[in-house]
Amino acid sequence: MSPSKYEHVLLPSCVLLDSAKPRFSSLGSGPFSGAEKTLKRFWKTVGIDTRMDGIAVTLDKRALKTPSGHTLLLPEDKRLVATLIANEWETQETLLKPHALPMTSVASRAIDALRDEETRSDVREALLNYLDTDTICFHHNDPDPLIKLQKEHWDPLLAWARSTFDIEIHVHQSVLFHSQPERTRKILGNVLAQMDPWEMAAMERVTYVTKSFLIALALVKRHLTVEQAALAAQVEVASQIERWGEVEDSHDVDYHDVRRQLGSAACLITNTP
C-alpha cells in the first residue's frame, strides 16, 4: 500500500512522522475509530535515535510525533520507555492495533498535555474527584470471599495512605454519595502538584483503569507493584470468579488488559542511568 493513501486519512489523535505528512492515528475514538481495521503497516524498520536533546523512536528513520504534532522526544533517562515504544511498533504486523500501543499513548499524553499548567490543574481536579468514589473505599459485608479479599488487598493500602500522608480516609458500606474530608483532598492535591508530567500521565492512566485514586497513588509512589495494583483493582471480579467461575473472553481479556495498562504506567516513570 503506497504511503500517499494515508496522507488524507485523518483519524483522531494522529501519530505523525518528522518530515512527513500525517499517516494514521495511534489511539483514540471518533468517527474513524474503526479505521484501524483497514490500516496496514507501511513502515519497514523501527529504530531509536539518540539526539542532542533526547531520544526519538523512528519509523523508517523518521521520528514519531505525538497526536498534537510534537516530536515524541524522551529524556535520556527514559531509554527504557523508548525501547518499549519501539517494540510496540515493531510488533505491529499486518494491521494496526491501537490497543497494543499503550506506551506510545501514555508517553504522548505526558508530552502533549501534562506540561501545560492549565491542563495539569484540570487533570488534578478530575483525579481528586475519584477520591469520593474510590473503589477501595466502598466495602461489602458479604460474601465471605469478597470480605477476605478486601481485607487482604484494600485494608493495607488504606493504612499506608493514612500513615504516609497523615490523612483521614473514610470507608463506606453503601454506594450512596459520600465525600472524603477537605483536608485529605487538599493534602493529596499538593502531592499531585509536585508530580512531573510523566508521573501525572501515569497517575491519570492508573486512576481511570482501576477507578481508584489510592491504587494509582500507591503505584506511582512505588508502594505497589503492577501485579499488586491489578489484584487490588480486581478484588470484586476475583470474588465473582471464585464464586461463579470465569467468563471466557471477558474475565481473561480484562485480566491481561488491566496489567498491560498498569504496566505501561509503571514503565513510564521508570528512569534508567
N, C-alpha and C positions, 0 to 999 in steps of 0.2 A: 504494500500500500504506500503510495507516494506521500511525502510529508505535506504537500500542498493541500491534501484532503483535510488535514487537521487545522489549517490556518483559519478556517471560518467556523470551526466547531466551538462555539462559545458556551462553556459549561460554567456553573458557579464554582468559585474557589479555584481558579486556574493555576496550575503549576506551569511556569514558563521556563524558557531556556535563554541564557545570555546570548545575544547576537542572533536571536531567532524570534519569529512570531509565535503567538500562543499556539500550543499543540493540543492540550487537553487539561481537564481538571484532575486534582489529586483526590479530593474528598468534597462532600457537600451534598445538599439536597436542592431541589428546584425543578424547573420544567424539563431539564435534561438529565435528571438524576439517574435515569435508566440507561443513559447513553453509553456507560462503561461496558455494557454488554456487546457493543459493536466496535469499541476502540481496541485496536491491536497494538502490540508492541512495535514501535517504529525504530527504537534505538538498538544499536549493536553492542556497544560497550558502556560499562559503568565504571567510573573512576573517582578517586579522591585527589583533589588538587590543593596542595598547601601553598597559600599565598602570603603576602606580607601582612595582610590584615586578618587572616584567619584561614579556615578550612572550608572548601566548597566540594559538594558532590556533583559529579558531571555525568551527563549522558552524551556519548559521542563527543567528549571534550568540551561540551557546553554546560555551564553551571546551571543547576536547578534554581528556579526562582520561586518565591512564595506566592500565595494567591494574590497578594497586593502588589506584586511585581518587584519585591526586594530580592536581591541575591540571597539564597539560603546559605548564609555565611556563618560558620560556627567558630567560636574561640578555640584556641589551641588546646585548652584543657577539655574540650568536648570531642576529642578524636573518637572516642567510643561511639558517641552519638552519630558522628559522620559515617563510621563503619557500618552501623546498624541501618542507617538510611540507605547507604549504597547497597547493602544486602537486600533491602526491601525491593529496590528497583531491579536488581539483578535477578531476583527470584520471580518477578513478573514474567510469565512465559508467553502465552499467545494473546490472551485477552487481559486488559487492565482490570485489576481487582482492587478498588479503592480501600476496602476494608482491610487489606493486607499492607497498608501504608500507615500504621499508627505512629511510628516515629517521625515520619515526614510531616504528618498533620500537627502533632503536638509541638514540634520544633518550629514549624511555620507560625503557629499561634503565638508562641513566645516572641518571635521576631516581628510579626505584623502588628500585634495589638498590645502586648503587655510591656512595651517600653514607653507607651503613652500614658501619662499620669491620669488623664480623664478616664481612659478605658480601664486602667487599673482600679480606680476608685469605684467604677460601676461594677467591676468583677468582684471586688471586695464586698460590696454591699450585697450582691447576689449570693455569694458564698455564705456570708454571715446569716442570711435568711434561712439557710439549711439547718442552722442550729435549732430552730424551733420545731423542725420536723425530722430531726436526725434519727436515722434508723435505730441506732443503738440506745436511744433514749426512750423507746417505747417497748416495754417488756410485757410478756404474756404470762398468765398463771397456769396455762396448760397448752399442749400436752407435756408430759414429763420429758420427752426427748428435747423439746424446744427449750424448756426451763434449764436443762443441763447445758445446752449449747450457749444459751445466753450467759450463764454463769462462767462458762469456760472462755468465751471469746469477748464478751462485752464488759463484764464487770472489771476485769483487769485493765481494760482500755480506759474506762471511766475513771478508775482510780489513778491511772497515770496522768490523765489530763488534769484532774483536780489538783494533784500534788505538784506537777511540773509547772503549771501556770497560776497556781494559787487561786483557783476559781471554783465557783459553785455550779454544779450541773444537776438539773432536776431530771428525774426519771419518772415516767408516767405509765399508768396501766391502761389508759384509754386513748383512742385516736382523736378525741376532741381537741380543739385548738389549745395549745399551750405555748408558753414562751419562756425562754431562758432569762436569767437576771441581766439587767442592763450592764452591770459591771463586768459580767462574763463576756458579753458581746464587745464591750469596749477593749478589754484586755486582748481578746483574740483578734480584734480588728487591728490592734497595734502589731501583733505578731505577723499578720498578713502584710502590713505596710512595710515591714522590714525585709520581705522576700524579694529576691531578684526576679526578672522576667521568666527564667527557667523554672524556678520554684513555683511561681504563680501559675504557670501553664500546667505544671504537674498537679498542683493543688486543685485547679479547676477541673481537670480531667477526672481525677480520682473522686472528687466530690460528686460529680454528675454520674459517674459509673456506679458508685456504691450508695448514693443517696445519703451520704454521711460526711459531714464536715470533719468529725472527730477521727474517723478512719483515715481520711485524706491527710489530716494534720499529722497523725502518727506515722504515716508512710513517708511524708515529706521530711519529717524530723528524724527519720530513720529509727523510730521506735519499733515499727513493724516491718517485716519483710513483705514482699509481694504475696507470698503464699498465706501468711498470717492475715494480711489485709483482705485477701479474697475470701478466706474462711469466715472472717468476721462479717463481711458483706453478704455472705450467702447462708447465714445461720437459719433463716426461715425456710429457705429452699432445701437445705440439708435435712431439716426436721421433716419436711414433707416427703423427701425421698426415703428417709428412714421409715416413715410410716406407711407410705403408699407405693413406693418404688419409683424408679427413674422413668421419665418420659423420653423415649428415643427421639433424637433430632430436636430436642428442646433443652432439657437439662444439660445434656452433654455439650451442646453447642454453647450455651451460656457459660458453662464451666471454663471452656477454653477462651472465649471472648473476653470475659472479665479479667483473666490472667494476662491476656495479650495487652489489653488497655492499661492495666495497672503496671505491667512490666515496662511499657513504653514510658510511662510517667517516672518510674523509678530510675530508668536508664538515663532519662533526660537530665536528672540532677546529679548524675554520677560524673565526677571530674577525674581525669587521669593526668599524671605528670607529663 
